[in-house]
Amino acid sequence: MGTGASECIAATPHDHGLSMALANFFDRAATAASQVLAGFGMAAFSERLQAQVIGISFDGEAARSAEGAALLDMTIRLLARLYPTLMIHAVDDRATTHAAGLASVAQSINPAIHLEHDANRVTIAICVGQATPNIAGTKFFAGSNGWTARFSSSDPIGCGASANPFGAGAAACIAVANVFRAVFADQIPSGSLDTDIALDLRSYRSKTTADTDDEIGPVDLGETHLVGLGAIGNGTVWALSRLSSLTGTLHLIDHETVDLSNLQRYAMMGQADIDAAKADVAASLLAGTGLKVVAHRATWGAYLATRNDWHLERVAVALDTARDRIAVQGALPRWIVNAWTQEGDLGVSRHGFTDGCACLACLYLPAGEVKDEDDRIAEELGLPEAQPEVRRMLQTSEPVGVAFVERIATALGVPFDALSPFAGQPLRSFYQSTVCGGVMFRLTDGGRPVGTTVPMAFQSALAGILLAADLCKHARGELKTVTTLTRFNLLRPLGTHFNDPHTRDATGRCICADTDCIEIYNDKYMFY
């Protein structure tokens, strides 16, 4: 699970010569789409997006229910990151008062977004509530009932009366995934649309009957750590922020700031958050809960170095690399829940340490040779022979000189003027800005792909929601899923079997086979 490569974050220049309605982080969005669409081309991709008018239609009943409001909120947050034209369609007068708030959210993400008013121009719409709207285009229906996410391609669904956000958030991700598959149907192999879905996030099983126990109730997280506040962490924060009955202490750990390119899939971030510390932004979003939230602008290792007590009761992991995940397991928390996105799927995994099941490190032990960062960056910059220079510049944070930028431009066959604004940055920042941020991808019309997986926003958001759901279930003693992993692929029809009983590493290399680690773990928690 995961890519084993560092998350790329970067700002990209705003003027791409594209329609003003496309977001100023469009290069990053295009990079993500190129990894899942066959026959990708930048010009054709942007033209197809600009030909769409995506509707969000809802009635007053949906707008006034907590589940409906959550579903609408996540839907607009996901759609506004990719589609340049949206129509917010209020079916009745009660819904109209909610429309302005949704428009404000969309504009906070992409200030250039066009909000259409002609219902006859809608190409695809996500409909929430009991009404079938009188608008043009293909209609998808999304709804929820507490823990259950629901979707239909034919009939209105409605939303439950609970304050539980999990089914609603998952329904939004499923509906937005279907919009994407519909828009790019000819470029997604086996990506046909879903018909009818009822997915229970308590057990991760398809269900056909309604449950009466849909309220989540009070949740005491005790002392919990959320490590990583990127795209998955944003999905987790979205879900937790909608639970006013949370109590306990939540440590938020991330050393980075919000970058423009992060907006491509960070569900909770907008233009106003750029350059702010991720941990601080997340803490502010959780202010409405009953949690004591402690923000740590630090890496996991740096945080542990300041902590005298290494009893770590519950850790939620939303990190990007295998190395970082193994490092979390190395601190021997009592229990870990981990979420990931990768090219084929997304999911969540659960880990003790001495229970005979796979620990977190079991899932991420390297198989075969893994390229060093300096080798990978040198290759992606088109200068594999410059690996010694790249290594030195990474180690010393040496700024990239104009001459080195000229060499990169020549090697990759791109205009020097397009890269020169990034000269003078440390090499890692230069790489994140030009390669990870999608600049190089645009300049080469997709011929220079990013070496790491860049998920779509709906994939990352669902992974984060699953992480929050399992965190809350575990804290309440209600985690019914005993299998190690749960997987979903939102680029295919959803299917019915999601749980994967992954076994522990059989080679003896993992730390969960080390007698010293086992003894330390038992000493930490046996009487604690």
VOBA-627939 format. One line per 10 residues: number of its first residue (from 1); their letters; for each residue x, y, z of C-alpha. Coordinates in Angstrom, 1 decimal, padded with zeros to 4 digits. Each point is the difference from the previous one (the first is absolute). Example, Ala and Ser with C-alpha at 12.3 -4.5 7.8 and 13.67 -1.06 7.14 Angstrom:
BEGIN
1) AS) 012.3,-004.5,007.8; 001.4,003.4,-000.7
% end
This chain:
BEGIN
1) MGTGASECIA) 000.0,000.0,000.0; 001.2,003.5,-000.8; 002.6,000.9,-002.5; 003.2,-000.1,001.9; 000.9,003.4,-001.3; -000.2,003.4,001.7; -003.1,002.0,-000.4; 000.7,002.7,-002.6; -001.3,003.5,001.0; 000.5,003.1,-002.0
11) ATPHDHGLSM) -001.3,003.3,-001.2; -000.5,000.3,-003.7; -000.2,003.2,-002.1; -003.5,001.4,-000.4; 000.1,000.9,-003.6; -000.2,-003.1,-002.1; -001.7,001.5,-003.0; -003.1,-002.0,000.9; -003.6,001.0,000.7; -000.3,002.3,003.0
21) ALANFFDRAA) -002.6,-002.4,001.5; 002.7,-002.7,000.4; 001.6,000.1,003.5; 003.5,001.4,000.5; 001.1,-003.5,001.1; -001.2,-001.6,-003.3; 003.4,-001.4,-000.8; -000.2,-002.2,003.1; -003.5,-001.1,-000.8; 001.0,-000.9,-003.5
31) TAASQVLAGF) 003.0,-002.0,001.4; -002.4,-002.0,002.2; -002.4,-000.7,-002.9; 002.7,-001.1,-002.3; 000.8,-002.9,002.3; -003.5,-001.5,-000.4; -001.1,001.0,-003.5; 001.1,-001.9,-003.1; 001.2,002.1,-002.9; 000.4,003.1,002.1
41) GMAAFSERLQ) 000.8,003.4,-001.6; 000.0,003.3,001.8; -001.9,002.0,-002.6; -002.7,-002.6,-000.5; -000.3,-000.4,003.8; -000.5,003.7,000.6; -002.5,000.3,-002.9; -002.1,-002.9,001.3; -000.1,001.5,003.5; -001.0,003.4,-001.4
51) AQVIGISFDG) -002.8,-001.6,-002.0; -001.7,-001.3,003.2; -002.5,001.7,002.2; -000.2,-002.0,003.2; -003.1,000.5,002.0; -000.6,-000.4,003.8; -003.7,-000.2,000.5; -001.7,-000.3,003.4; -003.2,000.7,001.8; -000.8,001.7,003.3
61) EAARSAEGAA) -000.2,-003.3,001.9; 003.5,-000.9,-001.0; 001.4,003.5,000.8; -001.5,000.0,003.5; 001.1,-003.4,001.1; 003.5,-000.5,001.4; 000.7,-002.9,-002.3; -001.3,001.8,-003.1; 002.1,003.1,000.9; 003.1,-002.2,000.4
71) LLDMTIRLLA) -000.6,-001.7,-003.3; -000.4,003.3,-001.8; 003.0,001.5,001.7; 002.3,-002.9,-001.0; -001.4,-000.1,-003.5; 000.6,003.7,-000.7; 003.5,-000.3,001.5; 000.9,-002.8,-002.4; -001.6,001.3,-003.2; 001.4,003.5,000.3
81) RLYPTLMIHA) 003.6,-001.4,-000.1; -000.4,-001.3,-003.5; -003.0,001.3,-001.9; 000.1,003.7,-001.2; -003.8,000.4,-000.2; -002.5,-001.1,002.6; -003.7,000.7,000.4; -001.4,000.1,003.6; -003.6,-000.8,-000.5; -002.4,000.5,002.9
91) VDDRATTHAA) -003.2,-002.0,-000.6; -002.2,002.1,002.4; -000.1,003.1,002.0; 001.3,-001.8,003.2; 003.1,-001.1,-002.0; 000.7,003.4,-001.4; 001.4,001.4,003.2; 002.6,-002.8,000.0; 001.2,000.7,-003.6; 002.0,003.1,000.9
101) GLASVAQSIN) 002.2,-001.9,002.5; 000.8,-002.7,-002.6; 000.9,002.7,-002.5; 002.3,001.6,002.5; 001.8,-003.3,000.7; 000.5,-000.6,-003.8; 001.5,003.5,-000.5; 002.3,-000.4,003.0; 001.6,-002.9,-001.8; 000.0,001.4,-003.6
111) PAIHLEHDAN) -000.8,003.8,000.0; -000.2,-000.2,-003.8; -002.7,-002.7,000.0; -003.1,000.8,-002.1; -003.3,-000.6,001.7; -002.6,-000.7,-002.7; -003.7,001.1,000.4; -001.6,-001.7,-003.0; -001.2,-003.5,001.0; -000.3,-001.0,-003.7
121) RVTIAICVGQ) 003.8,000.1,-000.3; 000.7,-002.6,002.7; 001.8,-003.1,-001.4; 000.1,-002.1,003.1; -001.6,000.6,003.4; 000.3,-001.4,003.5; -003.4,000.2,001.6; -000.5,-000.1,003.8; -003.4,-000.3,001.7; -003.3,-001.4,-000.9
131) ATPNIAGTKF) -000.7,002.0,-003.1; 000.8,-000.7,-003.7; 001.1,003.4,-001.2; -001.2,001.5,-003.3; 003.5,000.5,-001.5; 001.7,-001.3,-003.1; 002.7,-002.7,-000.1; 000.8,-003.3,001.6; -001.2,-000.2,003.6; 001.7,-001.9,002.8
141) FAGSNGWTAR) -001.7,-000.3,003.4; 002.0,000.0,003.3; -001.3,-000.4,003.5; 000.8,-001.6,003.4; -001.4,-001.5,003.1; 002.4,000.4,002.8; 002.9,-002.4,-000.6; -001.4,-001.0,-003.4; 001.1,001.7,-003.2; -002.6,-000.3,-002.8
151) FSSSDPIGCG) 000.1,000.7,-003.7; -002.5,-000.6,-002.9; 000.2,000.7,-003.7; -003.8,000.1,-000.3; -001.9,001.0,003.2; 000.1,002.7,002.7; 001.3,-001.3,003.4; -000.3,002.6,002.7; 002.2,000.5,003.1; -000.4,-001.3,003.5
161) ASANPFGAGA) -000.6,002.1,003.1; 003.1,-000.8,001.9; 003.1,002.1,000.6; 002.2,-002.8,-001.2; 002.2,001.3,-002.9; 001.6,-003.3,-001.1; -002.7,-001.4,-002.4; -000.6,003.5,-001.4; 003.7,000.7,-000.7; 000.5,-003.4,-001.6
171) AACIAVANVF) -003.1,000.5,-002.2; 001.5,003.3,-001.2; 003.2,-001.7,-001.0; -001.8,-002.8,-001.8; -002.2,002.5,-001.9; 002.9,002.2,-001.0; 001.9,-003.0,-001.2; -003.0,-001.0,-002.2; 000.0,003.5,-001.5; 003.7,-000.3,-000.9
181) RAVFADQIPS) -000.6,-003.5,-001.5; -002.9,001.4,-002.0; 001.9,003.0,-001.3; 003.0,-002.2,-001.0; -001.8,-003.2,-000.8; 002.1,-000.7,-003.2; 003.3,000.4,001.9; -000.6,-002.2,003.1; 000.2,-003.7,-000.9; -002.7,-002.0,001.9
191) GSLDTDIALD) -001.2,003.2,001.5; -003.7,-000.4,-000.5; -002.4,001.7,002.4; -001.6,-001.2,003.2; -003.7,-000.7,000.1; -001.2,-000.3,003.6; 002.2,000.0,003.1; -000.6,-000.4,003.7; 003.3,-000.2,001.8; 000.2,-000.4,003.8
201) LRSYRSKTTA) 003.2,001.6,001.3; -000.3,-001.8,003.3; 000.6,-003.4,-001.5; 001.1,001.0,-003.6; -002.8,-002.2,-001.4; -002.7,000.7,-002.5; -003.4,000.1,001.7; -003.5,000.2,-001.2; -001.9,000.7,003.2; 000.0,003.2,002.1
211) DTDDEIGPVD) 001.5,000.0,003.5; -001.5,001.9,002.8; 003.3,000.5,001.8; 001.4,002.7,-002.2; 001.1,002.6,002.6; 003.6,-000.2,000.9; -000.4,001.3,003.5; 002.7,001.4,002.3; 003.6,-001.0,-000.9; 002.9,000.2,002.5
221) LGETHLVGLG) 003.2,-000.2,-002.0; 002.1,-000.1,003.1; 003.5,001.1,-001.1; 000.1,-000.5,-003.8; 002.6,001.1,-002.6; -000.8,000.8,-003.6; 003.2,-000.1,-001.9; 000.0,001.7,-003.4; -002.4,002.8,-001.1; 000.2,-000.4,-003.7
231) AIGNGTVWAL) -002.8,-001.0,-002.3; -001.0,-003.1,002.1; 000.4,001.9,003.3; -002.3,002.7,-001.5; -002.7,-002.6,-000.5; 000.4,-001.1,003.6; -000.2,003.6,001.3; -003.1,000.6,-002.0; -001.8,-003.0,001.6; 001.2,000.7,003.5
241) SRLSSLTGTL) -000.9,003.7,-000.2; -003.6,-000.9,-000.5; -000.2,-002.0,003.3; -000.8,002.5,002.7; -000.1,-002.8,002.6; 003.7,-000.9,-000.2; 002.1,000.2,003.1; 003.6,-000.8,000.9; 003.3,001.3,-001.2; 001.0,000.0,-003.7
251) HLIDHETVDL) 003.6,000.7,-001.0; 000.3,001.2,-003.6; 003.5,-000.6,-001.4; 001.3,001.4,-003.2; 003.0,002.1,-000.7; -001.1,001.6,-003.4; -001.9,003.0,-001.1; -002.9,000.1,-002.5; 001.2,000.4,-003.6; -002.1,001.1,-003.0
261) SNLQRYAMMG) 000.3,-003.3,-001.6; -001.4,-001.7,003.1; -003.4,001.5,-000.8; -000.4,-002.6,-002.8; -001.2,-002.6,002.6; 000.2,001.5,003.5; -003.8,000.0,000.8; 000.2,002.6,002.8; 002.5,002.4,-001.5; -000.7,003.1,-002.0
271) QADIDAAKAD) 002.0,002.9,-001.5; 000.0,001.8,003.4; 001.9,-002.8,001.6; 003.0,000.1,-002.3; 003.3,000.4,001.9; -001.7,-000.8,003.3; 001.2,-002.9,002.1; -002.1,-003.1,-000.7; -000.2,-000.9,003.7; -001.2,003.5,001.0
281) VAASLLAGTG) -002.7,000.0,-002.8; -001.2,-003.4,001.0; -000.1,001.0,003.7; -002.2,003.0,-000.8; -002.4,-002.2,-002.0; -000.5,-002.2,003.1; -000.8,002.8,002.3; -003.7,-000.8,000.0; 000.5,-003.4,001.5; 000.5,-000.9,003.6
291) LKVVAHRATW) 003.6,-001.1,-000.6; 003.1,001.5,001.5; 002.0,000.4,-003.2; 003.8,000.4,000.1; 001.7,001.0,-003.2; 003.6,-001.0,-000.5; 001.8,001.5,-003.0; 002.6,-002.9,000.0; 000.8,-003.3,-001.6; -000.9,-003.1,001.9
301) GAYLATRNDW) 003.6,-000.5,001.1; 000.4,003.5,001.2; -003.3,-000.2,001.9; 001.1,-003.2,001.7; 003.3,001.6,001.0; -001.9,002.6,002.0; -002.3,-002.5,001.7; 001.0,-001.6,003.3; -002.8,-002.6,-000.1; 000.1,-002.5,-002.8
311) HLERVAVALD) -003.3,-001.6,001.0; -001.9,000.6,-003.2; -003.5,-001.3,000.4; -001.5,000.6,-003.4; 001.8,001.3,-003.2; -001.8,000.8,-003.3; 002.5,000.1,-002.9; -000.6,002.1,-003.1; 003.6,000.1,-001.3; 001.3,-000.4,-003.5
321) TARDRIAVQG) 003.0,-002.2,000.1; 000.8,-003.6,001.0; 003.0,001.3,002.0; -002.1,002.4,002.0; -002.6,-002.6,000.8; 002.6,-002.5,001.2; 001.4,002.7,002.2; -003.4,000.4,001.7; -000.2,-003.7,000.6; 003.6,000.1,001.4
331) ALPRWIVNAW) -001.3,002.2,002.9; -002.2,-003.0,001.0; -003.4,001.7,000.5; -002.6,-002.2,001.6; -002.3,000.2,-003.0; 000.3,001.5,-003.5; -002.5,000.8,-002.7; 001.5,000.8,-003.4; -001.5,001.4,-003.2; 001.5,000.1,-003.5
341) TQEGDLGVSR) -000.6,000.8,-003.6; 001.9,-001.7,-002.9; -000.5,-000.5,-003.7; -002.4,-002.9,000.2; -002.0,000.7,003.2; -000.3,001.8,003.3; -000.7,-001.4,003.4; 000.5,-000.3,003.7; 002.0,-002.5,002.2; -000.1,-000.8,003.7
351) HGFTDGCACL) 003.0,-001.2,002.1; 000.8,-001.2,003.4; 003.5,-001.5,000.5; -000.1,-003.2,001.9; -003.3,-001.3,-001.2; 001.3,-002.3,-002.7; -001.2,002.3,-002.8; 002.0,002.2,-002.3; 001.5,003.0,001.6; 000.2,003.3,-002.0
361) ACLYLPAGEV) 003.6,-000.7,-000.9; -000.9,-003.4,-001.5; -002.0,001.8,-002.7; 002.8,002.3,-001.0; 003.2,-002.1,000.1; 001.9,000.7,-003.2; 000.1,-002.9,-002.5; 003.1,000.4,-002.3; 002.1,003.0,-000.6; -001.4,003.5,000.7
371) KDEDDRIAEE) 001.5,003.0,-001.8; 001.6,002.6,002.2; -001.5,003.4,000.0; 003.0,001.6,-001.8; -000.1,-002.6,-002.8; -003.7,000.5,-000.5; 000.1,003.8,-000.1; 003.0,000.1,-002.3; -001.9,-002.3,-002.4; -003.2,002.0,000.1
381) LGLPEAQPEV) 001.9,003.2,-000.7; 001.5,-001.6,-003.1; 003.5,-000.1,001.4; 000.8,-003.5,001.3; 003.7,000.7,-000.4; -000.3,002.9,002.4; -000.9,-002.3,003.0; 003.1,001.0,002.0; -000.9,003.7,-000.4; -003.6,-000.7,000.9
391) RRMLQTSEPV) 001.0,-001.9,003.1; 002.2,002.9,001.2; -002.7,002.6,-000.7; -002.6,-002.1,001.9; 002.4,-000.4,003.0; 001.0,003.6,000.2; -003.2,001.7,-001.1; 002.1,001.8,-002.6; -002.1,002.3,-002.3; -000.4,-001.0,-003.6
401) GVAFVERIAT) 002.0,002.3,-002.2; -001.0,001.3,-003.4; 002.6,-002.1,-001.8; -001.5,-003.2,001.6; -003.5,001.1,-001.1; 001.3,000.5,-003.5; 001.4,-003.6,000.0; -003.4,-001.3,001.1; -001.9,002.0,-002.6; 002.3,-001.3,-002.7
411) ALGVPFDALS) -000.2,-003.6,001.1; -003.8,000.0,000.2; -000.5,002.2,-003.1; -002.1,002.6,001.8; 000.3,003.8,-000.1; 002.6,001.4,002.4; -002.3,003.0,000.7; -002.7,-002.3,001.4; 002.5,-001.4,002.6; 002.1,003.1,000.8
421) PFAGQPLRSF) -002.5,001.4,002.6; 000.8,-003.0,002.2; 003.8,000.6,-000.1; 001.5,000.9,003.4; -002.2,-002.5,001.9; 001.6,-002.9,001.8; 000.0,-003.1,-002.3; -002.7,-001.8,001.9; -002.3,003.0,-000.2; 000.9,000.4,-003.7
431) YQSTVCGGVM) -000.9,-003.6,-000.6; -003.3,000.3,001.9; -000.9,003.1,-001.9; 000.8,-001.0,-003.5; -000.4,-003.8,-000.1; -002.4,-000.8,002.8; -002.1,003.2,-000.5; -000.7,-001.0,-003.6; 002.0,002.7,-001.8; 002.2,-002.4,-001.8
441) FRLTDGGRPV) -002.9,-002.2,-000.7; -001.8,002.9,-001.7; 003.1,001.1,-001.9; 000.5,-003.4,-001.5; -003.7,-000.6,-000.6; 000.0,-003.0,002.4; 003.2,-001.4,-001.4; 001.8,000.5,003.3; -002.2,-001.7,002.6; 000.5,000.4,003.7
451) GTTVPMAFQS) 001.8,-003.1,001.5; -002.5,-000.2,003.0; -003.7,-000.7,000.0; -002.2,003.1,000.2; -003.5,-001.1,001.0; -003.3,001.6,-001.0; -001.7,002.1,002.7; -002.9,-002.5,000.5; 002.5,-002.8,000.6; 001.9,001.8,002.7
461) ALAGILLAAD) -003.1,001.3,001.6; -001.6,-003.4,000.3; 003.2,-001.5,001.5; 000.0,002.8,002.6; -003.6,-000.6,000.9; 000.6,-003.7,000.4; 003.0,000.8,002.3; -002.3,002.2,002.2; -002.7,-002.6,000.0; 002.2,-002.8,001.3
471) LCKHARGELK) 001.6,002.4,002.5; -003.4,000.8,001.5; -001.2,-003.6,-000.1; 003.2,-001.2,001.8; -000.3,002.7,002.6; -003.6,-001.1,000.7; 000.9,-003.7,000.1; -002.2,-000.6,-003.1; 002.6,-000.9,-002.6; -001.8,-003.0,-001.5
481) TVTTLTRFNL) 002.4,-000.5,-002.9; 002.7,-002.4,001.1; 001.8,-000.4,-003.3; 003.1,002.0,-000.4; -000.8,001.9,-003.2; -003.0,001.5,-001.8; 000.4,001.1,-003.6; -002.1,001.9,-002.5; 000.5,001.0,-003.6; -002.0,003.0,-001.0
491) LRPLGTHFND) 001.0,-000.2,-003.6; -002.1,-003.2,-000.4; -003.5,-001.0,001.0; 000.2,-000.5,003.8; -000.6,-003.7,000.3; -000.9,-001.8,003.2; 003.1,-001.4,001.6; 002.5,002.5,001.6; 001.7,-001.7,002.9; 003.4,-001.6,-000.4
501) PHTRDATGRC) 001.5,-002.2,002.8; 003.6,001.0,-000.7; 002.4,-002.3,001.8; 003.1,001.1,001.9; 003.5,-000.1,-001.7; 001.2,-003.6,-000.3; 003.7,000.8,-000.6; 000.8,000.9,003.6; 001.4,003.4,-001.0; -002.8,002.1,001.6
511) ICADTDCIEI) 000.4,001.5,003.4; -003.2,-001.9,001.2; 002.2,-003.2,-000.2; 002.7,001.6,002.2; 000.0,-001.3,003.6; 001.4,003.2,001.4; -002.8,002.1,-001.6; -002.6,-002.4,001.2; 001.3,000.2,003.5; 000.2,003.8,-000.1
521) YNDKYMFY) -003.6,000.1,-001.3; -001.3,-002.3,002.7; 001.8,002.0,002.7; -001.5,003.2,-001.2; -003.6,-001.1,-000.1; -000.5,-003.0,002.2; -000.6,002.0,003.1; -000.6,003.4,-001.5
% end
